[in-house]
Amino acid sequence: MVGISFAQGLKAEFDYSVFPVDKETSSLEIYYSFLTDDMLPAEKNGSKIVTGILGLKLFKLGSKEYIVNDSWNFEEDLVKNPNPTFTGLLRFNVQKGTYKMEISGTDSNSKKSKNSNFEIEIKGLPDDNLFQSDIQMASKIDQVNGGEKSIFYKNTYEVVPNPSLMYGKGLPLVYFYSEIHNIHKNGGAGILKIDHLLLNARNEKVYQKSKIITVKNGSAVDVGVINVKKMPGGIYTLAVSVKDTTSGDYNNSYRKIYVYNPDIIDSTLLVATNADALGGALAVMSEEELDEYFNKSAYAATEDEKKSFKSLKTVDGKKNFLNSFWKKRDADPVTEENEFRNEYFKRIEYADKSFSSLINKKGYKSDKGRVFVTYGKPSEISRYPNSDDSYPYEVWYYESMEGMSTFVFVDYSGFSDYRLIHSNKRGELSLPNWEAKVRR
């Protein structure tokens, strides 16, 4: 029996953008960055070298055939290139459809790694109607001549991606890039009105800039920059609104970004308690978002609370319920943080990233996700891969829970959809002859 424990994750970030090529195909750009200060260097010829591996799997949902299943090695000399991050890009032309992307980064020396999963919709270019690509977030955009040699070059710009989506202290300028197509399809020049907006977590407009451009060939590139140096930290929404004033067509694209400015205080929140801050976040949620928030909270809820929330018919009622739900679970209301809620949603985030599958697209809803969120990190995991005699299965061990609690998960589908079939934990599914159920 081989035990595998969780390792601290590598500080790496991943992101992507989709740009249409034609009606059937789009260019999928995948961005990655590694914090080299977090990697373990090795001495080589008097220099400090970090080495890593980037892995990528891309497949169409409903298909077992990989469009991409590859890995790439990279190496960075920290003496010659002291930049704290190593950033790169992969680009593939992909047919329209819905895809699952699994991307991973590994430090070759420390063996620390990070994995992320994305579901990607490739639409292609429509026949008519104004169409805007995804918004690519960048750390720098320069207009260059002869810059085709840079991997970040496109349409006369060098667009250096920022996969972390984090701005503020150390990176105060928010750069962004998008492409606009099908401008004035009836021929002649098109006149575009483009608005750049930035909204805070309360949906308040904190920045707006408009411009008018004339386009002759039916397509255009839009770039922008916003200085967030003096903005309070938090989650913001970047909106790029495009209107073809000739045809009347319009289109909007949105991206969430994060601002970190620890020295800037939002004066409107000075009197807010931790519960009030949650109430502020709930205040801007739609009913669908409130329902999803409770779905994620449900592992901490009693059966009566689940029934009570289900019976609520108004948005305000759901907001008040959720605010009260987490407030009464705050073990130390005197502190600014609700430690229980923070730890709970860290587990939700980990479960979503680690346990999603073709069948369970939201990892926190999977059996593994439920157990992880409810009981935390196992003290040990034994993994048994696919064989002629048995289905793939895992056994999770919790040494300090009821002496030694175990959970057995089996993947009968072959799509990494592990189902809980047995546990000796009180109140959980028990199947004493579970060994027979893992055999083929």
N, C-alpha and C positions, 0 to 999 in steps of 0.2 A: 504494500500500500504506500503510495507516494503522496505526501502532503504538499500542497501548493498554497502558499499564502499570498495575500495581496501585497504588492510593492507600491511605494510612493510613486505617483505618476510623473512622467516627463512633462516639463513645461513647454508644450508645443501647441500651436493653434492652426486650425484648418478652416477654409471657407471656399466658396465657389461662386461663379457667375455664369449666366447663359446668354450668348449673343447669337441671334439668328443668322443663318447663312443663306438658306432658301426655304421653300415651302416644306421640305421634308427633313432638313438638317439644321442643326445649330452647333455652334462652337461652345464646348464646355470647358471653362477655364477653372482649374483647381489650384488654390493657393495654400501654401504652407509656410510656417515660420517656426524656428526652434530658438529658444533662449540659450545661447551658447554658454552664458555664465552658469547655467544649471547643469551643464553637461560635464562629464569627467574627461579631462584632457589627458593625452599621452605624450611623452617626450619623443621627439623625432627630429634628428639633425639640428638640435639646439632650439627647436621651436615647440610650442604647445599646440597639439593637433586634436581637434574633436572630430569624431567620425560617427555617422549615423546611417540608418536605413529608413527609407520611406516606402511603405507598402500600400498598394491600391488595388481594390477589387470593385468592379463596376458591372452590374448585370441588370437586365430588364426584369421587372417584377413579373412573376409567373413563369420565368425561364430559369433553367439551371446553367445556361451557357453564359460564360463571362465575356463581356465586351472587352474588359481589361482585367488582367490578373497578373500583376508584375510588381517588382520592387526595384528601388534605385539606391545606390550607395552615394553618400556625399561626404566630403572632407573639408574642413575649414582650419586654416592656420590662424590662431588667435593672436600671434605676434604681428603678422603682416596685415591681418584684417581684424582689428580689435572691436568691430561692430558687435554690440551685445546680442543681435539677432541674426540668424541665417534664414533668408527668405527666398522662396522659389515658386515656380509655376509649372504646371502641366497643362497641355491643351490637346483636346480630342474633338473631332467632328463626330456627332452622335445623331442617329435617326430619331425622329419624334417618338415619344412614348414616356412611360414612367419608369424610373430607374432607382436602384438602391446602390449607394456608394459606401464602401467601408474603407476607411483610410487610417493608417497607423504610422507612428514615428517611434523609432527606438534608438537610444544611445548605445552604440556598439560596445562601449567600455563599461558603463555602469549597469547596462541592461534595463534601465528604466524606460518605460514606454507610455504612449498615450494612444487611445483608439477613439474614433468618432464615426458615427453613421449618419447619412443624409438620405432623404428621399427626394429625388429630383424630377421635375416635370419638364420635358423637352417638347416645346410646342411647334417649332418651326415658324416661318414667316407667313402670316395670313395673306390671302389674296388682296384684300382691301383693308380699309381702316388704318388709322394711325397706330403704330406699334412702337413701344419702347422696350428696350432690353432690361435686364437686371441692372441694378446700380452696383458698380464695383467700388468698394471702399479702398482707399489708398493712403499710404503714408507720404507720398510725394508724386506730383505730376509735373512733368516738364515738356514743353514743346521743343522738339529737336529736329535737326536735319541730319539725314544719314544715320539715324539711330536704329536701323533695322537689325544691327548686330546684337542689340540688347534683347534678352528674352522677354522683357516687359514692354517692348515696342508695339504700338498699333496706331494706325491712323494719325501719323505725325506726332504722337505723344509717347513718352515713356511713363507708364503707369505702374508704380511700385506698389504692390498690394499690401494691405494691412489686415491679415486674417484675424487678428485679435478683436477688431472693431472697437478698440480702446483708444481714446484720445484724452487730452487734458494735459496734466503735468508731464513734461518731457516731450509731448507731441500735441501742441495746442491747435494745429491746423488740420481740419477735417477735409481731406481731398476726396472727390468722388467723380466717377466717369460713367456715362451711359451712351447708348446708341439709339437713334430714332429713325424709323423707316416708314415707307408709304406716305410720304409727305406730298400733298396735293397730287393725287393719283391721276387727275384729269389733264395733266400736262402743264407746262409753264412753271414759273417760280412759285414757291410756297413761302408764306410768312408765318414763322413760329413765334408764339409767346411762351416763354419758359419761366416757371416760378420755382425757386428753391425755398423750401420751408423747413424749419426745425421746430419740433414740438417737444415739450418736456413731458414728464410722466403724468401730469394733470391735463394733458392735451392743450396746454397753453402755448401760443405761438411766441417763440423767443427769438426767431430770426426769419426774415423774408427778403428775398431779392428777386427782381423780375428783369427779364431782358427780351428783346425782340431781335430775331435773326431772319435773314432771307436765304432760302435754300433753293438751288436750281436743279439738283440731280436726284431729288427724291429721298435722300438720306442725309443725316447729319450726326455729328458727335457733340455731346454736351459734357463740359467739365465744370466743376465748381469747387470753391474752397470756403470754409466757414471757420472763423477763429472762435474757439470755445475756451480760451484762456481764463476768462472771467466768469464762466458759467458754473453753477454748483454741480457737484457730482451727481450721477444718476443715469437712468435709462432715457434715451431720447429717440424720437422718430424723425428720420430724414425723409422728406417727401419731395419728389421732382414731378411737377405738373406741367404737361406739355399740351398746347392747343394750336392746331393748324387754323389760323384765322381765315384762310382762304376757303377751306372746305367745311370748317366747323367741327372737325374731329378733335377729340381730346383723349389723353391717356395719362395715367398716374402710376408711379412706381414708388415703393417705400423700402426703407431699411432701418432696422434697429441698430443703434450705436450706444456705446458706453462712454461716459465722461468721468474721469477720475481727477478731481481737484480738491485734495484734502484740506487746503487752506481757504477754500471758498465756502462760506456758509449760506445756505438758502434762508433768508430772513423770514420767509413765510412759514418755515418749519421750526423756528426757534422754540416755540412753546409746545411743540408736538411731542407726545410720549411715543413709546414704541408701538403701542396699540393704535395711536392716532396715525402713525406713519403707515401701518397696514391699512387703516381705513382710507387713507389718501390713495393708496394703490388700488384698493377695491373700487373707489369712487369712479375711476375712469374705465372700469371693465364693462364689457357688454354682457348680456345675460349668458351667451354662449361661453364666454371666458370665465364667468362666475361658476357655471356648471362644471367646467373643466377643472377649475381650482378646487372645487369640493371633491371631484372625482379623485384628485391627487391627495386630498386630505383624508379620504374616507378610511384608510387603514388605521387612523387614530380615532375614528368615530365609533360611538356605540350604535346598536341597532335602532334605538329610539331616535338618536340624532339623524341617522340616515333617513328614517321615515319622516322626521320633522322637516328636513331640507327638501325632500321630494314633494312635500305638501305645499311648499311655498309657491305663490303664484306671481309675486312682484319682484322686480329687480332690487328695489330698496330692501325688501324683506330678506333677500338672499345676502345682500351686502352686510346688513346688520347681524344676520346669523353667523356669517363667516368671521366677522370681526370679534363677536362674542365667543365663538368657538375656540379661537386661538388665544384670546385674552385669558380665558379661564384655565388654559393649559400652561400659562407662563409661571414657572416654578418660583421665579424671583421678580415680581413686578417692579421692584425698586430699581433694578438695573435697566439700562436703555434697550438691551437686547432681549428678545424672547428666545433663549437658548434652545429650548425644546423645538420650537418651530424651525429655527435655523438648521439644526441638526437633521430634522425630519426632511426638509426640502433638499438638503445636500444629498441625502440618501435617494430621494426621488430623482434628482439630476443624474446621479451615478447609475441608477437602475435604468433610466432612459437611454443612456449612452452605451451601457454594457450588455443589456439583455433584450434588445429589440431583435426581431426576426421577421421573416417574410409573412408569418402568420400573426404574430404579435408585434405590430409596428411601433407600439408604445411600450418600451421596456418595463415601465413601472407597473403595467397591467399584467405582465407575465407572472407565472408562479415563482420564478426566481426573484423577480422584482418585488413581489409581495413579501416574500420571506426576508429579503435584504432590508427593505424599508421597515418592516415590523420588528426584526430582531437584530439588525445591524450586520456588521462584517463577520463572517465566520472566522473561527480561530484556525481552521484548516479546511482545505478542499482536496478531495481525491477525485481525479478525472480518469475515466475509462473510455478510450476512444472506440470508434466503430470496429467491429470484428465480425468474423463469420458466425461466431457463437452468440453474440450479444449486440443489442442496440447501444449506441453511445449513452453513457450515464455518468452522473456525478453524485458524490456524497459530500454534503456539507456538515461540518462538525462545530458545535458550540460547547466548548469545554466547561464554561462557567454557568450554563443554563440547565437546571434540574439534573445536576451531576454531569451528564454528557448528552446533549440533544443532537440528534442526527436528522438530516433531511435528504431524501433520495429523489433525484430528478432524472427522467429518461426522455431521450429525443426519439420518439417513434417515427416522426415525419421525415427526418433527414434534412430539415431546414433550420436546425438549431433552435427548435421550439421545445424546450425542456419542460416537461410536466412533472409536478410533484406526485409521486405514487406512494410514499411512505414517510412517516416521521414518528419518533417516539416521544415527541413533545406533547404534553397534555393539550387536548383541544384540536390537534391537527390530525389529518388523515393518517390512519394507521393500517398497514398491510403487512402482517407478520411474515408472509412468504414472499416478500418483494423480490428476492433473488430470482425466483422463477419468472417473474414478470419482465426482467431485463433480458432473458434469454430469447433467442429467435426460435 
